[in-house]
């Protein structure tokens, strides 16, 4: 930080600590973007002098990006729906092996951490209630180690209670983010529908939201935001708004981890995944070019196929188009697995991604197969062989991944619409 910035922060800390924290966060994010630009420049320079080192650096960078830890704390009283929320976020049902245990009594007697089955770097922790025998109120903060979590979701199936409020205020002191979630909204709506002749869902939802907000305002929270959820149907009510809020407030490197782990709750999430994956194609392209610069006959085309296969595997899992994900979707929505597969066009969905499968698909793509096949031929051209091979390799890799990503994103949207019974035009 420069002297002018330091002076501004010191001044703000004395008058408006929250504004100071926001400015520091903004500065860090800006520095991260600058670091990414510096990384790209470094890689391009290395490709001219040491292609193998460039490949190693790109691989290290991608692995670091894909393994960014995200620790989410879920807390609330017994029976509030914590475990069901955790399981649904992890795309599991309550009776799946490895699911968080559910029950109307307090099942959380210790801190239990549940990694996402597809993205183990994303962990959701079920925190015990404040004031239990093992976690007394006066030692709760020390025992739970709140500082290690990125953000907190405080869940209640009624009004937020005294312990919820106490915990939120302590989290606030630590300048960590927390989000109030009012769960089991579907139960409330069903109960109201049974007793009211002129049932209006939106009016009931607003009444519940206002009631929770008023209670929190009475406890000293100035502008509390409450998200209404059904833990069994996260695409309904306020879960998309919760994700949108997290997407705005999380640091950039944490957003990607959250997005990849996020279930396909709406079409917007699928679009965001496509955009995020598109932004990473440049690293596959740089790797392809760097390998093509290595003067070893035959290696470039083989590595290109491997690069594409690895990226496609990641795309398929991210869009939940792998076989286990599609079968899970069929089970949870009641739409037959074969019906979901009928709307899919890409031959890369619900199959094992192998070099042979990739080569077959590339052969059907106009221009891509020719570019990749021309790599080795171009090496024979005196003087310009290696640069030509690099150009063909990187262009072919980009075109292949760009087209495949587009196809898979479209298939993910079709599967989502079919699973929810939406028209293709919606």
Order of alpha helices (4+ residues) and beta strands (2+ residues): alpha-alpha-alpha-beta-alpha-beta-beta-alpha-beta-alpha-beta-alpha-alpha-beta-alpha-alpha-alpha-alpha-alpha-alpha-alpha-alpha-alpha
